[in-house]
Amino acid sequence: MAVLNDRKGTAKRTIARRVSAFLFICWTVFTQTLKKFMPRGLYGRSLLIFITPMVVLQSVVAYVFMERHWETVTRRLSQAVSRDISAIITVYENYPHLDDYETLISMAREDLNLAVSLLPSEDLPPAGPKPFFDLLDRTLTREISELVGKPFWIDTVGRSNLIEIRIKLENSVMRVIAQRSQAYASNSHIFLIWMVGTSLVLIFVAIIFLRNQIKPIQELADAAESFGKGRELSEFKPHGASEVRQAAAAFIDMRERIERQIEQRTTMLSGVSHDLRTLITRFRLQLALLEDSRETRDLIDDVDEMQGMLEDYLAFARGDQGEQEKTVNIVALARNIRKNAVVSGASIRLHRSNPIEITVRAGAVTRCVRNLVDNAVKFSDHAEIKITTDGTMLTILIDDDGPGIPADEREDVFKPFYRLDQARNQDVSGTGLGLAIARDIARGHGGEIVLQDSPLGGLRAVLTLPV
C-alpha cells in the first residue's frame, strides 16, 4: 500500500511539473508575441497607456449600462405592453356582450396604441428562429409568458418597427401589433454614440498633447546624436516639461564641458606636435649633412617611421571633431584611394559603381577607408573594393586574399596599440592604431566596421555608414 501511495504521489508531482512547464511555455510565448506588437517608441507607449484604461473603462461602463439600465428599461417596457395585452384579454373574456368588440379594439388603438384584431380559431404559426442576442425577443417572451399565461406566438425578428403577437384564446386568436419602441429601449444607441464620440475626442486631444510632450524629448535625442557625430547644435534650446528642460540643460552643460576638454586637448596636442615635428625636422637636417651610407639610410628610415607613428598618435588623440560635414562622392573618394595604393605598388581593384553622394566629414572618412585599404594591401597580394547602398545605409566591402584574422580575435584588433603579429606579417611595422581610428570615425558618423571571412580567402572589412 505504501509503495502504491508513493507511486501515486510521484505521478501527481510529475503531472504538476508538466502542467507548470506547459503554463510557463505558454506564458513565455504570449509575452514574446505581445512584445512584437507593442510599440517601441515613447509616443506609442504613452498613447497605449492612455487609451488602454479608457477603453477598459468605457467597456465596463457600456456593459453595466447594457446589463442594468438598458435591460431594466426594456424589461419594464415589455412588462407594460404585456400588462396591456393581459388587460385586453381580460376585458375580452369577461365582457362577451360587447358589440363586435369594436369598443375594445378602439380603446386599444386610441388609449394603448395597440392594433388589436380577432382571427378565427386556428393553430398558431410555427415558431421562427430566435435571435441569439435580441434582448427584446428574450425579455418580451418572458413577460408575456408570466403575465398572459396563454399560448402565444411572437415575431420580433427583422428591422421592422412593429412587433406582432398572437395569443390563442378559447374561441379565437387575438392578434396584437405594437410599436417596437413601446417594448424596447430603442434610443440606447445614442448613449453608445456619445460614449464613442467623447472617447474619440479625448484620444484626439491626447494625441496632440502627447506629440507636444514627446517632441522636446525627440529633439534632445537628436541633439545628443548630432553632438556625438560632431555636428553643430546652434538651434537647440531646452523646452517642454520641467524634467525635459532639466535634462536638456544638463546635456548642454555636459556638451560645453566636453568641448572645453577637447579644446584644451587640441591645444596641448598642437604644442606637442609642433615640438616633436621640430625635433624630427632637426634629425632630418642632421642626417642630410652626413655622408650617404647604409647606416645613414637606416636612420632616415627610422625617422620616417617615427614621423608616421607620430601622425598616427596625433590623429588618434585628436579625432575628427573639428571638421565640418559636406557632401562627397564616395565612389570618387574610393577611386582616389585606390589610385594612391596602386602607385605604391599594391594590387587592388575597385568595382565600378554609379556616383553615390553622402554627407560626411570628408577628411575623416577618407582616412577611415584608407586605413582599411592599407590594412588589406599590407598583408595580401590582391584586394578588392565594392560599394553598395540600399537608400538608407552605405556599405563598403574591402576584401583581401591574405592570411586573415581568427574569428575570436577580430574584435581585439580594434583596440588601440593591439598587434596581431601571429596572424599577419611580423615584418610590417605600424602603431596598431589604424583599425581603432577607422572604427572611431565610422561610429562617429553613426556607422560601424566589422570583420568577416572574405570570398577571396582572406579578410573582409565591412564599413557601413548612414546615407
DOLUM-194493 format. One record per residue (C-alpha): residue in three letters; x, y, z. Coordinates in pm, whole numbers, padded with zeros to 5 digits, always signed. Example, Ala and Ser with C-alpha at 12.3 -4.5 7.8 and 13.67 -1.06 7.14 Angstrom:
ALA+01230-00450+00780/SER+01367-00106+00714/
***
This chain:
MET+00000+00000+00000/ALA+00284+00237+00087/VAL+00452+00164-00246/LEU+00126+00232-00428/ASN+00084+00564-00247/ASP+00442+00662-00333/ARG+00378+00588-00699/LYS+00059+00795-00696/GLY+00243+01082-00527/THR+00525+01064-00781/ALA+00275+01059-01068/LYS+00094+01364-00929/ARG+00420+01554-00887/THR+00520+01463-01243/ILE+00186+01584-01378/ALA+00214+01904-01175/ARG+00564+01971-01310/ARG+00448+01911-01666/VAL+00149+02138-01623/SER+00371+02407-01471/ALA+00620+02372-01756/PHE+00340+02391-02011/LEU+00192+02702-01848/PHE+00536+02861-01832/ILE+00594+02793-02202/CYS+00252+02935-02289/TRP+00318+03246-02082/THR+00660+03292-02242/VAL+00515+03256-02592/PHE+00237+03502-02504/THR+00476+03763-02365/GLN+00715+03728-02658/THR+00428+03762-02906/LEU+00294+04062-02717/LYS+00635+04231-02727/LYS+00641+04202-03106/PHE+00320+04402-03135/MET+00399+04653-02860/PRO+00509+04997-02980/ARG+00879+05068-02942/GLY+00871+05444-02908/LEU+00773+05653-02609/TYR+00497+05824-02809/GLY+00325+05495-02896/ARG+00363+05359-02543/SER+00224+05679-02392/LEU-00080+05656-02618/LEU-00121+05292-02521/ILE-00104+05383-02150/PHE-00374+05646-02206/ILE-00601+05455-02444/THR-00599+05115-02273/PRO-00753+05229-01939/MET-01003+05444-02126/VAL-01113+05154-02347/VAL-01140+04925-02045/LEU-01340+05188-01853/GLN-01572+05253-02146/SER-01622+04880-02194/VAL-01713+04836-01828/VAL-01949+05134-01840/ALA-02110+05004-02159/TYR-02150+04657-02009/VAL-02306+04796-01692/PHE-02539+05013-01898/MET-02642+04727-02124/GLU-02673+04482-01839/ARG-02850+04706-01591/HIS-03005+05020-01734/TRP-03086+04907-02087/GLU-03214+04567-01983/THR-03414+04716-01694/VAL-03582+04972-01918/THR-03656+04710-02181/ARG-03798+04475-01919/ARG-04027+04742-01777/LEU-04146+04847-02121/SER-04211+04484-02209/GLN-04399+04443-01880/ALA-04619+04743-01968/VAL-04703+04601-02311/SER-04769+04257-02161/ARG-04999+04407-01896/ASP-05188+04599-02164/ILE-05235+04279-02364/SER-05338+04093-02048/ALA-05593+04365-01969/ILE-05737+04348-02321/ILE-05769+03971-02296/THR-05936+04003-01956/VAL-06190+04250-02090/TYR-06248+04031-02395/GLU-06312+03720-02188/ASN-06519+03882-01909/TYR-06741+04109-02119/PRO-06866+03897-02410/HIS-07170+04121-02465/LEU-06964+04396-02638/ASP-07093+04455-02995/ASP-06836+04301-03226/TYR-06571+04418-02978/GLU-06530+04740-03173/THR-06519+04934-02849/LEU-06239+04716-02719/ILE-06041+04745-03043/SER-06092+05123-03050/MET-05985+05155-02686/ALA-05671+04952-02751/ARG-05584+05163-03055/GLU-05654+05503-02904/ASP-05556+05457-02540/LEU-05291+05185-02555/ASN-05152+05240-02908/LEU-05204+04872-02986/ALA-05358+04743-03308/VAL-05584+04455-03198/SER-05776+04219-03425/LEU-05955+03890-03369/LEU-05882+03599-03600/PRO-06067+03273-03634/SER-05953+02998-03404/GLU-05663+02820-03570/ASP-05323+02687-03485/LEU-05051+02939-03418/PRO-04774+02975-03677/PRO-04466+02766-03612/ALA-04203+02932-03401/GLY-03940+03108-03606/PRO-03567+03124-03540/LYS-03483+03311-03223/PRO-03211+03572-03244/PHE-02930+03492-03001/PHE-02851+03849-02896/ASP-03201+04003-02928/LEU-03280+04143-02586/LEU-03635+04239-02689/ASP-03736+03890-02801/ARG-03597+03732-02489/THR-03748+03984-02247/LEU-04089+04020-02412/THR-04129+03643-02441/ARG-04060+03602-02071/GLU-04301+03879-01967/ILE-04589+03755-02187/SER-04540+03405-02052/GLU-04564+03531-01694/LEU-04843+03791-01730/VAL-05066+03643-02002/GLY-05017+03275-01935/LYS-05165+03155-02265/PRO-05012+03001-02577/PHE-04870+03274-02794/TRP-04658+03341-03097/ILE-04430+03642-03126/ASP-04231+03792-03412/THR-03961+04047-03326/VAL-03710+03943-03591/GLY-03603+04189-03856/ARG-03565+04563-03879/SER-03935+04638-03876/ASN-04059+04898-03629/LEU-04355+04675-03546/ILE-04395+04372-03321/GLU-04660+04109-03396/ILE-04801+03900-03112/ARG-05070+03628-03146/ILE-05238+03482-02839/LYS-05452+03170-02869/LEU-05781+03213-02682/GLU-06067+02970-02629/ASN-06267+03054-02942/SER-06031+03280-03141/VAL-05681+03410-03186/MET-05606+03765-03078/ARG-05356+03943-03296/VAL-05176+04241-03143/ILE-04940+04470-03332/ALA-04735+04718-03129/GLN-04463+04964-03198/ARG-04117+04826-03123/SER-04038+05140-02922/GLN-04323+05055-02681/ALA-04139+04746-02556/TYR-03778+04824-02631/ALA-03534+05097-02524/SER-03458+05185-02883/ASN-03271+05508-02807/SER-02990+05331-02620/HIS-02763+05364-02922/ILE-02750+05737-02852/PHE-02560+05659-02533/LEU-02313+05446-02727/ILE-02269+05718-02989/TRP-02197+05976-02720/MET-01958+05739-02545/VAL-01765+05660-02863/GLY-01772+06024-02976/THR-01633+06158-02649/SER-01370+05884-02649/LEU-01253+05987-02996/VAL-01236+06350-02886/LEU-01030+06254-02581/ILE-00798+06041-02794/PHE-00752+06328-03039/VAL-00668+06568-02755/ALA-00432+06312-02605/ILE-00253+06267-02939/ILE-00197+06642-02974/PHE-00086+06675-02611/LEU+00148+06377-02624/ARG+00303+06494-02951/ASN+00388+06825-02788/GLN+00532+06645-02486/ILE+00733+06390-02685/LYS+00872+06643-02933/PRO+01122+06802-02686/ILE+01245+06454-02589/GLN+01295+06364-02954/GLU+01479+06690-03015/LEU+01703+06616-02715/ALA+01779+06270-02854/ASP+01856+06417-03198/ALA+02081+06679-03038/ALA+02271+06413-02844/GLU+02314+06206-03161/SER+02428+06508-03361/PHE+02675+06606-03090/GLY+02810+06251-03087/LYS+02868+06284-03461/GLY+03039+06622-03425/ARG+02765+06836-03578/GLU+02675+07193-03481/LEU+02387+07242-03234/SER+02331+07616-03258/GLU+01948+07594-03276/PHE+01892+07355-02988/LYS+01717+07514-02688/PRO+01559+07346-02383/HIS+01180+07350-02384/GLY+00890+07128-02281/ALA+00815+06985-01938/SER+01035+07083-01646/GLU+01200+06739-01634/VAL+01280+06756-02006/ARG+01418+07108-01971/GLN+01631+06992-01680/ALA+01769+06703-01886/ALA+01833+06936-02183/ALA+02013+07186-01960/ALA+02228+06904-01817/PHE+02307+06794-02171/ILE+02413+07147-02270/ASP+02639+07170-01964/MET+02789+06833-02047/ARG+02844+06938-02408/GLU+03020+07256-02300/ARG+03249+07063-02063/ILE+03334+06811-02333/GLU+03401+07084-02589/ARG+03620+07264-02338/GLN+03817+06947-02271/ILE+03852+06882-02644/GLU+03972+07236-02698/GLN+04230+07202-02420/ARG+04346+06868-02556/THR+04368+07005-02908/THR+04576+07299-02784/MET+04809+07065-02596/LEU+04840+06832-02896/SER+04919+07124-03123/GLY+05204+07227-02897/VAL+05336+06871-02858/SER+05312+06800-03231/HIS+05493+07127-03310/ASP+05778+07041-03073/LEU+05810+06681-03195/ARG+05796+06781-03561/THR+06068+07036-03491/LEU+06290+06763-03346/ILE+06219+06527-03635/THR+06296+06804-03883/ARG+06625+06870-03700/PHE+06710+06499-03722/ARG+06640+06505-04095/LEU+06865+06809-04146/GLN+07148+06650-03950/LEU+07114+06324-04143/ALA+07116+06516-04470/LEU+07456+06662-04378/LEU+07606+06318-04320/GLU+07761+06109-04590/ASP+07536+05865-04774/SER+07584+05521-04619/ARG+07388+05220-04513/GLU+07374+05341-04155/THR+07250+05683-04268/ARG+06975+05531-04482/ASP+06865+05312-04187/LEU+06848+05620-03966/ILE+06643+05804-04231/ASP+06400+05509-04246/ASP+06371+05516-03866/VAL+06297+05890-03875/ASP+06031+05834-04144/GLU+05875+05559-03936/MET+05885+05787-03633/GLN+05711+06056-03838/GLY+05436+05814-03940/MET+05390+05690-03583/LEU+05367+06048-03459/GLU+05099+06129-03716/ASP+04902+05818-03616/TYR+04921+05902-03245/LEU+04812+06259-03304/ALA+04530+06154-03536/PHE+04400+05906-03280/ALA+04420+06156-02996/ARG+04281+06447-03199/GLY+03991+06265-03360/ASP+03781+06440-03625/GLN+03571+06673-03414/GLY+03691+06993-03576/GLU+03597+06901-03931/GLN+03268+07015-04083/GLU+03043+06785-04283/LYS+02999+06819-04655/THR+02856+06618-04943/VAL+03110+06399-05120/ASN+03102+06134-05390/ILE+03210+05823-05202/VAL+03292+05638-05525/ALA+03531+05913-05636/LEU+03684+05912-05289/ALA+03745+05537-05309/ARG+03884+05575-05661/ASN+04146+05825-05537/ILE+04245+05595-05251/ARG+04283+05305-05494/LYS+04496+05520-05727/ASN+04734+05610-05444/ALA+04755+05245-05337/VAL+04835+05135-05693/VAL+05108+05398-05717/SER+05260+05245-05404/GLY+05271+04908-05578/ALA+04953+04748-05444/SER+04723+04525-05649/ILE+04371+04645-05579/ARG+04053+04652-05784/LEU+03755+04885-05745/HIS+03426+04750-05873/ARG+03276+05038-06063/SER+02953+05185-05939/ASN+02733+05484-06010/PRO+02817+05800-05815/ILE+02692+05783-05457/GLU+02678+06111-05266/ILE+02681+06117-04887/THR+02715+06394-04629/VAL+03012+06317-04404/ARG+03334+06465-04272/ALA+03528+06401-04589/GLY+03878+06401-04441/ALA+03783+06163-04162/VAL+03602+05918-04393/THR+03895+05930-04635/ARG+04128+05837-04353/CYS+03892+05560-04240/VAL+03870+05399-04584/ARG+04242+05448-04646/ASN+04328+05273-04320/LEU+04111+04976-04417/VAL+04263+04963-04766/ASP+04618+04996-04629/ASN+04545+04715-04384/ALA+04420+04497-04671/VAL+04705+04557-04920/LYS+04971+04545-04648/PHE+04900+04181-04568/SER+04787+04040-04903/ASP+04874+04016-05270/HIS+04539+04134-05404/ALA+04245+04333-05267/GLU+03904+04446-05393/ILE+03666+04732-05303/LYS+03289+04714-05353/ILE+03044+04995-05276/THR+02668+04944-05249/THR+02373+05126-05096/ASP+02010+05046-05019/GLY+01899+05408-04986/THR+01943+05424-04608/MET+02285+05267-04546/LEU+02607+05281-04748/THR+02818+04964-04741/ILE+03184+04946-04842/LEU+03334+04596-04867/ILE+03712+04561-04868/ASP+03832+04205-04938/ASP+04183+04062-04947/ASP+04346+03724-05006/GLY+04581+03746-04709/PRO+04614+03519-04405/GLY+04307+03667-04236/ILE+04236+03702-03865/PRO+04095+03432-03634/ALA+03726+03489-03558/ASP+03784+03507-03182/GLU+04038+03790-03221/ARG+03860+04013-03470/GLU+03726+04246-03202/ASP+04066+04272-03031/VAL+04232+04425-03338/PHE+04015+04736-03293/LYS+04177+04803-02956/PRO+04442+05078-02961/PHE+04802+04953-02992/TYR+04688+04592-03036/ARG+04929+04396-03257/LEU+04828+04067-03415/ASP+05166+03954-03537/GLN+05069+03588-03510/ALA+04819+03618-03795/ARG+04986+03884-04006/ASN+05332+03953-04139/GLN+05564+04025-03849/ASP+05799+04230-04066/VAL+05539+04500-04129/SER+05572+04799-03900/GLY+05287+05003-03757/THR+05139+05156-03447/GLY+04836+04933-03408/LEU+04604+05233-03435/GLY+04480+05204-03793/LEU+04169+04994-03727/ALA+04098+05172-03398/ILE+04098+05509-03578/ALA+03882+05367-03860/ARG+03617+05231-03624/ASP+03617+05550-03418/ILE+03549+05752-03734/ALA+03278+05511-03852/ARG+03098+05520-03519/GLY+03133+05897-03506/HIS+02924+05905-03824/GLY+02665+05661-03686/GLY+02813+05364-03873/GLU+03014+05056-03788/ILE+03303+04837-03902/VAL+03300+04459-03869/LEU+03544+04195-03990/GLN+03434+03877-04168/ASP+03571+03598-04382/SER+03639+03711-04738/PRO+03536+03522-05052/LEU+03896+03578-05167/GLY+04016+03362-04879/GLY+04143+03637-04651/LEU+03972+03909-04450/ARG+03667+04119-04535/ALA+03619+04460-04372/VAL+03257+04581-04385/LEU+03214+04957-04338/THR+02853+05083-04305/LEU+02755+05450-04294/PRO+02408+05609-04285/VAL+02320+05785-04607/
***
